[in-house]
Amino acid sequence: MKTLSYIFLLAITIMVCACDQEEWLDIRSNKKQVVPTTLQDHQALLDHVKKMNAVFPSLGEVGTDDYYVSQEDWEAMTSGVALIQHQAYVWAEQVFQPEDQVPSWNYPYTTIYYANVVLDGMKDFSPTAAETETYHQVVGSAYFYRAWTFYQLAQIFCPPYEAATAAEKPGLPLRLEADINIPSKRASLQRTYDQILEDLNAALPLLPDTPLEATRPSKASVYALIAKLFLQTGEYDLALTAADNSLQLFSTLMDYNTIDASAAYPFQPLNPETLFYNRMSYVSTGTLSSRRLKIAPDLINSYEEHDLRKTLFYKQSGDEYQYRGSYDGGNFFAMYFFSGMAADELYLIRSECHARAGHSSQALDDLNTLLSARYETGHFEPVAITDEDELLNRILLERRKELVFRGIRWADLRRYQAIDQQDISITRQIGDQEYQLPSGDPRWTLPLPYNVISLTNMEQNER
C-alpha cells in the first residue's frame, strides 16, 4: 500500500513540476494519472516522456572540454542548479551544498522507480493471447529504461571502468524493486555493469526490431546500448558485434545538404536519424545555457571547409560560436540537448572498433559513409588514411565533432584514460585563476549528493 500511495504522490508531483517543457512533450506526457493496474496503465507510465526520456543527467557534459563560458557568466551562477554547474564547471572539490536536491541524480532514479513499478506490476500479470505482444513490449521497455538510466548514472557517479579493479570499486545503488523501504547500498562497479547487461539481455527478445516511435525502445536501441556499454569496458570486439547488429536494423542517415541552415534550430525532434529519443535535463540555467555556452576554439577549428556541420551545428557571433545543432531543436527561450542514440553514433562505434581490430578497409567504409552525408555536395573527398594509428585518431576526432553536446564526451575522455592509458587533462581560465583537471584525478568522478549519503550511509566517492 505504501508503494501505491507513493506512485499517486509522485504523479501529483509530476503534474506540478512538468510545466517547463515545450508543447510536444506535454502532448506525449498527458496521461491520466492513476495507480497502474492494467497493461495499458503500465504502458502509459512508460510513455510519460518527461520522466522516461527527458531526465538525462547533465553534470558530465558540464565538465567537458568542448566549450567555455565567460567570467561574467560564470560568476553570475550563484544559486540552485546554476550554482551546482558553476562548481562542476571547474571540477570543484565541493560540487553540491548539503541542502541541494541534485537533478542529475534524483531525476534518473525517478525513471528507475517507474521502470521498477512496471516490472513489479507485470510479475503476476497473465496476458491474454491478444495482449502478449503488448505485454512483451511493456516488460522489455521497462528493462531497457532501467539499463539506460543505470548506464548514464555510471558514467558520472562511478569511477571509470577498468576490468582489473572493477570488482573492488564502488558502483551504483542498484534499485531493482519499487519498494521504497528497501535500504539502498552501493554495488561494485563490476556488478553495476553486469546488471546493465542483464537488463539489456532481458529486454532484447521482447522488443520489436525497430521503434514504433523513437520515444520507445526497440531491439535496435538495445543493441546500440550494448555497443556503448562494451565501448566503455574496452571490449571492442563485442561492441563491434552489437553496433553491427543495431545497424542491420536501423541505419538511416540524414543528408545534411537537405537541412535548412537558415532555421534557428536546423534539426527537429524525432528526425529520421533518431533511433532512441532522450533529452538532457537542466541545460538552460547554468553553464550549458545556449546564451552562455561558447565553443572551444580547438573544436570549432577542427571542421574543414565545406563541412556542413560547422554551419548547422553552430552560429557565429563575432569571433565566438554558439551551439544550435541539437537533434532536439529548441524555441525562442531555450535549446534542448538531444542525448539519445542516433545512427551516426553507431557508424562511429563500428568504425572505431574496426580500426582497433586492424580492419582499416571496413573502418574507412563506415567513416566515409557518415562523412559523405555531412559535406557539401561535390566537395567530399573520401578519407584514405593507411596508417592504423592515424586512422583511429581521425575516427575519434570525428566522434567528437559529430556527437558534440550529446552527453558522450565526458564518458569518452574517461574511457581514453582508463582503457587507452591516454594522458588527458583539461584547463579552464577564468580571469586570473586557472583551474585544472589532471589525467587520472579522482574528480573525473562526481560525488554523490549529500542527502543521499546522510540518508543511506553509502560510501562517498573520492575527490
Contacts in CASP RR format, 6 or more apart in sequence:
PFRMAT RR
TARGET T0000
AUTHOR 0000-0000-0000
METHOD contacts of the structure
MODEL  1
MKTLSYIFLLAITIMVCACDQEEWLDIRSNKKQVVPTTLQDHQALLDHVK
KMNAVFPSLGEVGTDDYYVSQEDWEAMTSGVALIQHQAYVWAEQVFQPED
QVPSWNYPYTTIYYANVVLDGMKDFSPTAAETETYHQVVGSAYFYRAWTF
YQLAQIFCPPYEAATAAEKPGLPLRLEADINIPSKRASLQRTYDQILEDL
NAALPLLPDTPLEATRPSKASVYALIAKLFLQTGEYDLALTAADNSLQLF
STLMDYNTIDASAAYPFQPLNPETLFYNRMSYVSTGTLSSRRLKIAPDLI
NSYEEHDLRKTLFYKQSGDEYQYRGSYDGGNFFAMYFFSGMAADELYLIR
SECHARAGHSSQALDDLNTLLSARYETGHFEPVAITDEDELLNRILLERR
KELVFRGIRWADLRRYQAIDQQDISITRQIGDQEYQLPSGDPRWTLPLPY
NVISLTNMEQNER
2 179 0 8 1.000
2 180 0 8 1.000
2 181 0 8 1.000
3 117 0 8 1.000
3 120 0 8 1.000
3 178 0 8 1.000
3 179 0 8 1.000
3 180 0 8 1.000
4 35 0 8 1.000
6 180 0 8 1.000
7 35 0 8 1.000
7 36 0 8 1.000
7 117 0 8 1.000
8 33 0 8 1.000
8 35 0 8 1.000
10 110 0 8 1.000
10 113 0 8 1.000
11 33 0 8 1.000
11 34 0 8 1.000
12 33 0 8 1.000
14 33 0 8 1.000
14 48 0 8 1.000
14 50 0 8 1.000
14 51 0 8 1.000
15 33 0 8 1.000
18 26 0 8 1.000
18 29 0 8 1.000
18 50 0 8 1.000
18 51 0 8 1.000
21 29 0 8 1.000
21 50 0 8 1.000
21 54 0 8 1.000
22 330 0 8 1.000
22 331 0 8 1.000
22 336 0 8 1.000
24 269 0 8 1.000
25 49 0 8 1.000
25 50 0 8 1.000
25 54 0 8 1.000
28 47 0 8 1.000
28 49 0 8 1.000
28 215 0 8 1.000
29 47 0 8 1.000
29 48 0 8 1.000
29 49 0 8 1.000
29 50 0 8 1.000
29 51 0 8 1.000
31 44 0 8 1.000
31 45 0 8 1.000
31 47 0 8 1.000
31 48 0 8 1.000
32 44 0 8 1.000
34 41 0 8 1.000
35 41 0 8 1.000
36 42 0 8 1.000
36 44 0 8 1.000
36 45 0 8 1.000
36 117 0 8 1.000
36 118 0 8 1.000
36 121 0 8 1.000
39 125 0 8 1.000
39 127 0 8 1.000
39 131 0 8 1.000
39 134 0 8 1.000
39 135 0 8 1.000
39 138 0 8 1.000
42 117 0 8 1.000
42 118 0 8 1.000
42 121 0 8 1.000
42 122 0 8 1.000
42 138 0 8 1.000
42 142 0 8 1.000
43 134 0 8 1.000
43 137 0 8 1.000
43 138 0 8 1.000
45 114 0 8 1.000
45 117 0 8 1.000
45 118 0 8 1.000
46 52 0 8 1.000
46 114 0 8 1.000
46 115 0 8 1.000
46 118 0 8 1.000
46 138 0 8 1.000
46 141 0 8 1.000
46 142 0 8 1.000
46 145 0 8 1.000
46 216 0 8 1.000
47 215 0 8 1.000
47 216 0 8 1.000
48 114 0 8 1.000
49 215 0 8 1.000
49 277 0 8 1.000
51 107 0 8 1.000
51 110 0 8 1.000
51 111 0 8 1.000
51 114 0 8 1.000
52 111 0 8 1.000
52 114 0 8 1.000
52 145 0 8 1.000
52 215 0 8 1.000
53 215 0 8 1.000
53 277 0 8 1.000
53 278 0 8 1.000
53 279 0 8 1.000
54 278 0 8 1.000
54 279 0 8 1.000
54 281 0 8 1.000
55 103 0 8 1.000
55 107 0 8 1.000
55 108 0 8 1.000
55 110 0 8 1.000
55 111 0 8 1.000
55 149 0 8 1.000
55 279 0 8 1.000
55 281 0 8 1.000
56 108 0 8 1.000
56 152 0 8 1.000
56 278 0 8 1.000
56 279 0 8 1.000
56 280 0 8 1.000
56 281 0 8 1.000
56 337 0 8 1.000
56 339 0 8 1.000
56 340 0 8 1.000
56 407 0 8 1.000
57 103 0 8 1.000
57 104 0 8 1.000
57 105 0 8 1.000
57 107 0 8 1.000
57 108 0 8 1.000
57 152 0 8 1.000
57 153 0 8 1.000
57 156 0 8 1.000
57 280 0 8 1.000
57 281 0 8 1.000
58 85 0 8 1.000
58 103 0 8 1.000
58 104 0 8 1.000
58 280 0 8 1.000
58 281 0 8 1.000
58 282 0 8 1.000
58 283 0 8 1.000
58 288 0 8 1.000
58 337 0 8 1.000
58 407 0 8 1.000
59 84 0 8 1.000
59 85 0 8 1.000
59 88 0 8 1.000
59 95 0 8 1.000
59 104 0 8 1.000
59 156 0 8 1.000
59 446 0 8 1.000
60 88 0 8 1.000
60 104 0 8 1.000
60 155 0 8 1.000
60 156 0 8 1.000
60 407 0 8 1.000
60 410 0 8 1.000
60 446 0 8 1.000
61 280 0 8 1.000
61 283 0 8 1.000
61 288 0 8 1.000
61 337 0 8 1.000
61 405 0 8 1.000
61 407 0 8 1.000
61 409 0 8 1.000
61 410 0 8 1.000
62 85 0 8 1.000
62 88 0 8 1.000
62 89 0 8 1.000
62 287 0 8 1.000
62 288 0 8 1.000
63 88 0 8 1.000
63 89 0 8 1.000
63 91 0 8 1.000
63 410 0 8 1.000
63 426 0 8 1.000
63 437 0 8 1.000
64 409 0 8 1.000
64 410 0 8 1.000
64 413 0 8 1.000
64 426 0 8 1.000
65 296 0 8 1.000
65 409 0 8 1.000
65 413 0 8 1.000
65 426 0 8 1.000
66 295 0 8 1.000
66 296 0 8 1.000
66 299 0 8 1.000
66 400 0 8 1.000
66 404 0 8 1.000
66 405 0 8 1.000
66 409 0 8 1.000
67 287 0 8 1.000
67 288 0 8 1.000
67 293 0 8 1.000
67 294 0 8 1.000
67 295 0 8 1.000
67 296 0 8 1.000
67 299 0 8 1.000
67 323 0 8 1.000
67 405 0 8 1.000
68 294 0 8 1.000
68 296 0 8 1.000
68 428 0 8 1.000
69 89 0 8 1.000
69 287 0 8 1.000
69 292 0 8 1.000
69 293 0 8 1.000
69 294 0 8 1.000
70 292 0 8 1.000
70 294 0 8 1.000
71 430 0 8 1.000
71 431 0 8 1.000
73 287 0 8 1.000
73 292 0 8 1.000
74 86 0 8 1.000
74 89 0 8 1.000
74 287 0 8 1.000
74 430 0 8 1.000
76 82 0 8 1.000
77 83 0 8 1.000
77 85 0 8 1.000
77 86 0 8 1.000
77 286 0 8 1.000
77 287 0 8 1.000
78 86 0 8 1.000
80 100 0 8 1.000
81 103 0 8 1.000
81 282 0 8 1.000
81 285 0 8 1.000
81 286 0 8 1.000
82 285 0 8 1.000
82 286 0 8 1.000
83 97 0 8 1.000
84 95 0 8 1.000
84 96 0 8 1.000
84 100 0 8 1.000
84 102 0 8 1.000
85 282 0 8 1.000
85 285 0 8 1.000
85 286 0 8 1.000
85 287 0 8 1.000
85 288 0 8 1.000
86 286 0 8 1.000
86 287 0 8 1.000
87 94 0 8 1.000
87 95 0 8 1.000
87 96 0 8 1.000
88 95 0 8 1.000
88 287 0 8 1.000
88 446 0 8 1.000
89 287 0 8 1.000
89 428 0 8 1.000
90 428 0 8 1.000
90 430 0 8 1.000
90 435 0 8 1.000
91 426 0 8 1.000
91 435 0 8 1.000
91 437 0 8 1.000
91 441 0 8 1.000
91 443 0 8 1.000
93 443 0 8 1.000
93 463 0 8 1.000
95 446 0 8 1.000
95 447 0 8 1.000
96 102 0 8 1.000
96 447 0 8 1.000
96 449 0 8 1.000
96 450 0 8 1.000
97 450 0 8 1.000
98 450 0 8 1.000
98 451 0 8 1.000
98 454 0 8 1.000
99 450 0 8 1.000
99 451 0 8 1.000
100 449 0 8 1.000
100 450 0 8 1.000
100 451 0 8 1.000
101 449 0 8 1.000
101 451 0 8 1.000
102 449 0 8 1.000
103 281 0 8 1.000
103 282 0 8 1.000
104 156 0 8 1.000
104 281 0 8 1.000
104 282 0 8 1.000
104 446 0 8 1.000
105 153 0 8 1.000
105 157 0 8 1.000
105 448 0 8 1.000
105 449 0 8 1.000
105 452 0 8 1.000
106 449 0 8 1.000
107 281 0 8 1.000
108 149 0 8 1.000
108 152 0 8 1.000
108 153 0 8 1.000
109 149 0 8 1.000
109 153 0 8 1.000
109 175 0 8 1.000
111 145 0 8 1.000
111 146 0 8 1.000
111 149 0 8 1.000
112 145 0 8 1.000
112 146 0 8 1.000
112 149 0 8 1.000
112 150 0 8 1.000
112 175 0 8 1.000
113 175 0 8 1.000
113 178 0 8 1.000
113 180 0 8 1.000
114 145 0 8 1.000
115 142 0 8 1.000
115 143 0 8 1.000
115 145 0 8 1.000
115 146 0 8 1.000
115 149 0 8 1.000
116 142 0 8 1.000
116 146 0 8 1.000
116 175 0 8 1.000
116 176 0 8 1.000
116 177 0 8 1.000
116 178 0 8 1.000
117 178 0 8 1.000
118 138 0 8 1.000
118 139 0 8 1.000
118 141 0 8 1.000
118 142 0 8 1.000
119 139 0 8 1.000
119 142 0 8 1.000
119 143 0 8 1.000
119 146 0 8 1.000
119 178 0 8 1.000
120 177 0 8 1.000
120 178 0 8 1.000
120 179 0 8 1.000
122 135 0 8 1.000
122 138 0 8 1.000
122 139 0 8 1.000
122 142 0 8 1.000
125 135 0 8 1.000
127 134 0 8 1.000
127 135 0 8 1.000
136 205 0 8 1.000
136 206 0 8 1.000
136 207 0 8 1.000
137 206 0 8 1.000
137 207 0 8 1.000
137 208 0 8 1.000
137 216 0 8 1.000
139 206 0 8 1.000
140 202 0 8 1.000
140 203 0 8 1.000
140 206 0 8 1.000
140 207 0 8 1.000
140 217 0 8 1.000
141 203 0 8 1.000
141 207 0 8 1.000
141 216 0 8 1.000
141 217 0 8 1.000
143 199 0 8 1.000
143 200 0 8 1.000
143 202 0 8 1.000
143 203 0 8 1.000
143 206 0 8 1.000
144 199 0 8 1.000
144 200 0 8 1.000
144 203 0 8 1.000
144 207 0 8 1.000
144 217 0 8 1.000
144 221 0 8 1.000
144 222 0 8 1.000
144 225 0 8 1.000
145 217 0 8 1.000
146 176 0 8 1.000
146 199 0 8 1.000
147 195 0 8 1.000
147 196 0 8 1.000
147 197 0 8 1.000
147 199 0 8 1.000
147 200 0 8 1.000
147 203 0 8 1.000
147 225 0 8 1.000
148 217 0 8 1.000
148 225 0 8 1.000
148 276 0 8 1.000
148 278 0 8 1.000
150 172 0 8 1.000
150 174 0 8 1.000
150 192 0 8 1.000
150 195 0 8 1.000
150 196 0 8 1.000
150 199 0 8 1.000
151 196 0 8 1.000
151 225 0 8 1.000
151 228 0 8 1.000
151 229 0 8 1.000
153 172 0 8 1.000
154 171 0 8 1.000
154 172 0 8 1.000
154 189 0 8 1.000
154 192 0 8 1.000
154 193 0 8 1.000
154 196 0 8 1.000
155 232 0 8 1.000
155 410 0 8 1.000
155 411 0 8 1.000
155 414 0 8 1.000
156 410 0 8 1.000
156 445 0 8 1.000
156 446 0 8 1.000
157 171 0 8 1.000
157 172 0 8 1.000
157 445 0 8 1.000
157 446 0 8 1.000
157 447 0 8 1.000
157 448 0 8 1.000
157 461 0 8 1.000
158 169 0 8 1.000
158 170 0 8 1.000
158 171 0 8 1.000
158 172 0 8 1.000
158 189 0 8 1.000
158 192 0 8 1.000
158 445 0 8 1.000
159 169 0 8 1.000
159 170 0 8 1.000
159 171 0 8 1.000
159 189 0 8 1.000
159 444 0 8 1.000
159 445 0 8 1.000
159 461 0 8 1.000
160 414 0 8 1.000
160 415 0 8 1.000
160 417 0 8 1.000
160 418 0 8 1.000
160 444 0 8 1.000
160 445 0 8 1.000
161 189 0 8 1.000
161 193 0 8 1.000
161 232 0 8 1.000
161 233 0 8 1.000
161 234 0 8 1.000
161 415 0 8 1.000
161 418 0 8 1.000
161 419 0 8 1.000
162 169 0 8 1.000
162 418 0 8 1.000
162 419 0 8 1.000
163 233 0 8 1.000
165 189 0 8 1.000
166 188 0 8 1.000
166 189 0 8 1.000
166 190 0 8 1.000
166 193 0 8 1.000
167 188 0 8 1.000
167 189 0 8 1.000
167 190 0 8 1.000
168 188 0 8 1.000
169 188 0 8 1.000
169 189 0 8 1.000
169 190 0 8 1.000
170 186 0 8 1.000
170 188 0 8 1.000
170 189 0 8 1.000
170 459 0 8 1.000
170 461 0 8 1.000
171 186 0 8 1.000
171 187 0 8 1.000
171 188 0 8 1.000
171 189 0 8 1.000
171 191 0 8 1.000
171 192 0 8 1.000
172 186 0 8 1.000
172 187 0 8 1.000
172 192 0 8 1.000
173 184 0 8 1.000
173 185 0 8 1.000
173 186 0 8 1.000
173 187 0 8 1.000
173 456 0 8 1.000
173 458 0 8 1.000
174 187 0 8 1.000
174 191 0 8 1.000
174 192 0 8 1.000
174 195 0 8 1.000
175 182 0 8 1.000
175 184 0 8 1.000
176 195 0 8 1.000
183 456 0 8 1.000
184 452 0 8 1.000
184 455 0 8 1.000
184 456 0 8 1.000
184 458 0 8 1.000
185 456 0 8 1.000
185 458 0 8 1.000
186 458 0 8 1.000
186 459 0 8 1.000
187 195 0 8 1.000
193 229 0 8 1.000
193 232 0 8 1.000
193 233 0 8 1.000
196 229 0 8 1.000
197 226 0 8 1.000
197 229 0 8 1.000
200 222 0 8 1.000
200 225 0 8 1.000
200 226 0 8 1.000
200 229 0 8 1.000
203 217 0 8 1.000
203 222 0 8 1.000
204 219 0 8 1.000
204 222 0 8 1.000
204 223 0 8 1.000
207 217 0 8 1.000
207 218 0 8 1.000
207 219 0 8 1.000
207 221 0 8 1.000
207 222 0 8 1.000
208 218 0 8 1.000
208 219 0 8 1.000
209 218 0 8 1.000
209 219 0 8 1.000
209 220 0 8 1.000
209 249 0 8 1.000
210 218 0 8 1.000
210 219 0 8 1.000
210 220 0 8 1.000
210 249 0 8 1.000
210 250 0 8 1.000
211 217 0 8 1.000
211 218 0 8 1.000
211 220 0 8 1.000
211 221 0 8 1.000
211 275 0 8 1.000
211 276 0 8 1.000
212 218 0 8 1.000
213 270 0 8 1.000
214 270 0 8 1.000
214 274 0 8 1.000
214 275 0 8 1.000
214 276 0 8 1.000
214 277 0 8 1.000
215 270 0 8 1.000
215 277 0 8 1.000
217 276 0 8 1.000
218 249 0 8 1.000
218 250 0 8 1.000
218 275 0 8 1.000
218 276 0 8 1.000
219 249 0 8 1.000
220 246 0 8 1.000
220 249 0 8 1.000
220 250 0 8 1.000
220 275 0 8 1.000
221 246 0 8 1.000
221 275 0 8 1.000
221 276 0 8 1.000
221 341 0 8 1.000
223 242 0 8 1.000
223 243 0 8 1.000
223 245 0 8 1.000
223 246 0 8 1.000
223 249 0 8 1.000
224 242 0 8 1.000
224 243 0 8 1.000
224 246 0 8 1.000
224 275 0 8 1.000
224 276 0 8 1.000
224 341 0 8 1.000
224 345 0 8 1.000
224 346 0 8 1.000
225 341 0 8 1.000
226 238 0 8 1.000
226 239 0 8 1.000
226 242 0 8 1.000
227 239 0 8 1.000
227 240 0 8 1.000
227 242 0 8 1.000
227 243 0 8 1.000
227 246 0 8 1.000
227 346 0 8 1.000
227 349 0 8 1.000
227 350 0 8 1.000
228 239 0 8 1.000
228 341 0 8 1.000
228 349 0 8 1.000
229 239 0 8 1.000
230 236 0 8 1.000
230 238 0 8 1.000
230 239 0 8 1.000
230 242 0 8 1.000
231 239 0 8 1.000
231 349 0 8 1.000
231 352 0 8 1.000
231 353 0 8 1.000
231 415 0 8 1.000
232 411 0 8 1.000
232 415 0 8 1.000
233 419 0 8 1.000
234 415 0 8 1.000
234 419 0 8 1.000
236 352 0 8 1.000
236 353 0 8 1.000
236 356 0 8 1.000
236 357 0 8 1.000
237 353 0 8 1.000
237 357 0 8 1.000
239 349 0 8 1.000
239 353 0 8 1.000
240 349 0 8 1.000
240 350 0 8 1.000
240 353 0 8 1.000
240 354 0 8 1.000
240 357 0 8 1.000
243 346 0 8 1.000
243 349 0 8 1.000
243 350 0 8 1.000
243 353 0 8 1.000
244 350 0 8 1.000
246 275 0 8 1.000
246 346 0 8 1.000
247 343 0 8 1.000
247 346 0 8 1.000
247 347 0 8 1.000
247 350 0 8 1.000
250 275 0 8 1.000
250 343 0 8 1.000
250 346 0 8 1.000
251 343 0 8 1.000
251 346 0 8 1.000
251 347 0 8 1.000
252 272 0 8 1.000
252 273 0 8 1.000
252 343 0 8 1.000
253 273 0 8 1.000
253 343 0 8 1.000
253 344 0 8 1.000
253 347 0 8 1.000
253 369 0 8 1.000
253 370 0 8 1.000
253 373 0 8 1.000
254 271 0 8 1.000
254 272 0 8 1.000
254 273 0 8 1.000
254 373 0 8 1.000
255 373 0 8 1.000
256 308 0 8 1.000
256 309 0 8 1.000
256 312 0 8 1.000
256 373 0 8 1.000
256 374 0 8 1.000
256 375 0 8 1.000
257 308 0 8 1.000
257 376 0 8 1.000
257 377 0 8 1.000
259 266 0 8 1.000
259 267 0 8 1.000
259 308 0 8 1.000
259 312 0 8 1.000
260 266 0 8 1.000
261 308 0 8 1.000
261 311 0 8 1.000
261 312 0 8 1.000
264 324 0 8 1.000
264 330 0 8 1.000
265 324 0 8 1.000
265 325 0 8 1.000
265 326 0 8 1.000
265 329 0 8 1.000
265 330 0 8 1.000
265 331 0 8 1.000
265 335 0 8 1.000
266 312 0 8 1.000
266 324 0 8 1.000
266 325 0 8 1.000
267 312 0 8 1.000
267 325 0 8 1.000
267 326 0 8 1.000
267 327 0 8 1.000
267 328 0 8 1.000
267 329 0 8 1.000
267 338 0 8 1.000
268 329 0 8 1.000
269 277 0 8 1.000
269 327 0 8 1.000
269 328 0 8 1.000
269 329 0 8 1.000
269 336 0 8 1.000
269 338 0 8 1.000
270 277 0 8 1.000
271 327 0 8 1.000
273 327 0 8 1.000
273 342 0 8 1.000
273 343 0 8 1.000
273 344 0 8 1.000
274 327 0 8 1.000
274 338 0 8 1.000
274 340 0 8 1.000
274 341 0 8 1.000
274 342 0 8 1.000
275 340 0 8 1.000
275 341 0 8 1.000
275 342 0 8 1.000
275 343 0 8 1.000
275 346 0 8 1.000
276 340 0 8 1.000
276 341 0 8 1.000
277 328 0 8 1.000
277 338 0 8 1.000
277 340 0 8 1.000
278 338 0 8 1.000
278 339 0 8 1.000
278 340 0 8 1.000
278 341 0 8 1.000
279 328 0 8 1.000
279 336 0 8 1.000
279 337 0 8 1.000
279 338 0 8 1.000
279 339 0 8 1.000
279 340 0 8 1.000
280 288 0 8 1.000
280 336 0 8 1.000
280 337 0 8 1.000
280 338 0 8 1.000
280 339 0 8 1.000
280 407 0 8 1.000
283 289 0 8 1.000
283 334 0 8 1.000
283 335 0 8 1.000
283 336 0 8 1.000
283 337 0 8 1.000
284 290 0 8 1.000
284 333 0 8 1.000
284 334 0 8 1.000
284 335 0 8 1.000
286 292 0 8 1.000
287 293 0 8 1.000
288 337 0 8 1.000
288 405 0 8 1.000
289 334 0 8 1.000
290 322 0 8 1.000
290 323 0 8 1.000
290 324 0 8 1.000
290 334 0 8 1.000
290 335 0 8 1.000
291 322 0 8 1.000
293 322 0 8 1.000
293 323 0 8 1.000
294 320 0 8 1.000
294 321 0 8 1.000
294 322 0 8 1.000
295 314 0 8 1.000
295 320 0 8 1.000
295 321 0 8 1.000
295 322 0 8 1.000
295 323 0 8 1.000
299 400 0 8 1.000
299 401 0 8 1.000
299 404 0 8 1.000
300 310 0 8 1.000
300 314 0 8 1.000
300 321 0 8 1.000
302 397 0 8 1.000
302 400 0 8 1.000
302 401 0 8 1.000
303 309 0 8 1.000
303 310 0 8 1.000
303 401 0 8 1.000
305 379 0 8 1.000
306 375 0 8 1.000
306 376 0 8 1.000
306 379 0 8 1.000
306 380 0 8 1.000
307 374 0 8 1.000
307 375 0 8 1.000
308 374 0 8 1.000
308 375 0 8 1.000
308 376 0 8 1.000
309 374 0 8 1.000
309 401 0 8 1.000
309 402 0 8 1.000
312 325 0 8 1.000
313 323 0 8 1.000
313 324 0 8 1.000
313 325 0 8 1.000
313 404 0 8 1.000
314 321 0 8 1.000
314 322 0 8 1.000
314 323 0 8 1.000
314 324 0 8 1.000
314 325 0 8 1.000
315 321 0 8 1.000
315 322 0 8 1.000
315 323 0 8 1.000
315 324 0 8 1.000
323 335 0 8 1.000
323 404 0 8 1.000
323 405 0 8 1.000
324 335 0 8 1.000
325 335 0 8 1.000
325 405 0 8 1.000
326 335 0 8 1.000
326 336 0 8 1.000
326 337 0 8 1.000
326 338 0 8 1.000
326 405 0 8 1.000
327 338 0 8 1.000
327 342 0 8 1.000
327 406 0 8 1.000
328 335 0 8 1.000
328 336 0 8 1.000
328 337 0 8 1.000
328 338 0 8 1.000
329 335 0 8 1.000
329 336 0 8 1.000
329 338 0 8 1.000
330 336 0 8 1.000
337 405 0 8 1.000
337 406 0 8 1.000
337 407 0 8 1.000
338 406 0 8 1.000
339 406 0 8 1.000
339 407 0 8 1.000
340 406 0 8 1.000
344 370 0 8 1.000
344 402 0 8 1.000
344 403 0 8 1.000
345 402 0 8 1.000
345 403 0 8 1.000
345 406 0 8 1.000
345 408 0 8 1.000
347 366 0 8 1.000
347 367 0 8 1.000
347 369 0 8 1.000
347 370 0 8 1.000
348 366 0 8 1.000
348 367 0 8 1.000
348 370 0 8 1.000
348 395 0 8 1.000
348 398 0 8 1.000
348 399 0 8 1.000
348 402 0 8 1.000
348 403 0 8 1.000
350 362 0 8 1.000
350 366 0 8 1.000
351 362 0 8 1.000
351 363 0 8 1.000
351 364 0 8 1.000
351 366 0 8 1.000
351 367 0 8 1.000
351 370 0 8 1.000
351 395 0 8 1.000
352 363 0 8 1.000
352 392 0 8 1.000
352 395 0 8 1.000
352 396 0 8 1.000
352 399 0 8 1.000
354 360 0 8 1.000
354 362 0 8 1.000
354 363 0 8 1.000
354 366 0 8 1.000
355 363 0 8 1.000
355 388 0 8 1.000
355 391 0 8 1.000
355 392 0 8 1.000
355 395 0 8 1.000
356 392 0 8 1.000
358 388 0 8 1.000
360 385 0 8 1.000
360 386 0 8 1.000
360 388 0 8 1.000
360 391 0 8 1.000
363 391 0 8 1.000
363 395 0 8 1.000
364 382 0 8 1.000
364 383 0 8 1.000
364 384 0 8 1.000
364 385 0 8 1.000
364 391 0 8 1.000
367 383 0 8 1.000
367 394 0 8 1.000
367 395 0 8 1.000
367 398 0 8 1.000
368 382 0 8 1.000
368 383 0 8 1.000
370 398 0 8 1.000
370 402 0 8 1.000
371 380 0 8 1.000
371 382 0 8 1.000
371 383 0 8 1.000
371 398 0 8 1.000
372 380 0 8 1.000
372 382 0 8 1.000
374 380 0 8 1.000
374 402 0 8 1.000
383 391 0 8 1.000
383 394 0 8 1.000
385 391 0 8 1.000
385 394 0 8 1.000
396 412 0 8 1.000
396 416 0 8 1.000
399 408 0 8 1.000
399 412 0 8 1.000
400 409 0 8 1.000
400 412 0 8 1.000
403 409 0 8 1.000
413 424 0 8 1.000
413 426 0 8 1.000
413 444 0 8 1.000
414 444 0 8 1.000
416 422 0 8 1.000
416 424 0 8 1.000
417 423 0 8 1.000
417 424 0 8 1.000
417 439 0 8 1.000
417 440 0 8 1.000
417 444 0 8 1.000
422 439 0 8 1.000
423 439 0 8 1.000
424 439 0 8 1.000
425 436 0 8 1.000
425 437 0 8 1.000
425 438 0 8 1.000
425 439 0 8 1.000
426 436 0 8 1.000
426 437 0 8 1.000
427 434 0 8 1.000
427 435 0 8 1.000
427 436 0 8 1.000
427 437 0 8 1.000
428 434 0 8 1.000
428 435 0 8 1.000
428 436 0 8 1.000
429 435 0 8 1.000
437 443 0 8 1.000
437 444 0 8 1.000
442 461 0 8 1.000
442 462 0 8 1.000
442 463 0 8 1.000
443 463 0 8 1.000
445 461 0 8 1.000
445 462 0 8 1.000
446 461 0 8 1.000
447 460 0 8 1.000
447 461 0 8 1.000
447 463 0 8 1.000
448 458 0 8 1.000
448 460 0 8 1.000
448 461 0 8 1.000
452 458 0 8 1.000
453 460 0 8 1.000
END
